[in-house]
Each structure stands twice: as C-alpha cells, then as structure tokens.
Amino acid sequence: MRPAHLATCSLPPYTQPMRMDIKTAEAELATKLGSIPDAAEIAWATVWLEACGYTGLKFLAEALGDERRALDLTRDALGLDLQQVSCAFLAPAIMREVRANGRAFLRNVRHGLYMLPFAVRENIGIGCPVDPSFAVGGERHKNPYAEKLALAEAEGIEIDEALWGAI
C-alpha cells in the first residue's frame, strides 16, 4: 500500500514519432504554410533544423501563433532590430539583406536558430543564434552539419506528430 502523503503523477502516453523523408516533409510543410511569404524557404529551414536535431517544428508552431510575421528590415547604427518577430519568418529576408549590404548585428531576436540553415547554405558566418543578439555575415570555413544532413537524407527524419498536426 502506498503512503497517503506520496503524490501520484500521470504522464501522457508515449507516441512514436512519425518518419518522413526530407523532400516529402519540405513539400508537405510548404503546402501547410500556404501563402506565407517564403513558405518554401521556411519549410526547407524547418526540415533542415529537424534533420540536424534542433527544434524547427516547435519554433515554427510557436511562431505561427504570433501576431506579427513581417518586418521592414531597416538598418540603424546598431544593425537590425528584429523587434521579437520570429526569424522563422524573417530569416530569408535577413539573408537577402546581408547578401546585399554585408554583415549585420541582429538584436531583439526571436527564434534565431532559424538563421543557422541559411548561414550554412550561404557559407556565411553567424554568431550564437540562441542569444537575443548576434551577428550574421563574414565567411564560414566548414559545414559541421554535412554528416547529419546526409544521414537524414538517407534515412529520413523523425517528426513529432502532434507538432506536425498543429501546423
């Protein structure tokens, strides 16, 4: 018999994640995102993050609940103030801005990890994307994610079905 002072705790049942190949995940996610600007790029980055073991879907689901999804990117003396608008939506535009105008210091960043896939693809240096402020620009000299991406390409990625369904 259990002592009366011990509390019980119930955990939600474990749900096996679903497995999907990268291209299918990108295509289906782009379709789910519909008319959101840069939907295909956002889908690609989300799947890239998941393939590398990061929380792309979780951040995207959070960002989809935000009121603001767009921002006029205007540089000031300190760089770009992202005003807590999620990089899930801004990353493609930020990369276009950096490509056109060079290195930028980003501040008031939300979901900065979304900058990582773009920085790696473009071979551009990036500061610490989990900080609320960091720099993007300069040159990257190696791709530490190539192995993880190759494995995900070969075996697919595991996707949390609840998060997938929420998007």
Secondary structure, DSSP 8 states (H G I E B T S, - for coil): ---TTS-----------EEE-HHHHHHHHHHHHTTSTTHHHHHHHHHHHHHTTS-HHHHHHHHHT-S-------EETTEEE-TT-BHHHHHHHHHHHHHHH--EEEES-BSGGGHHHHHHHHT--B--TTSSEEEE-S-----TTHHHHHHHHHH-EEE-HHHHHH-
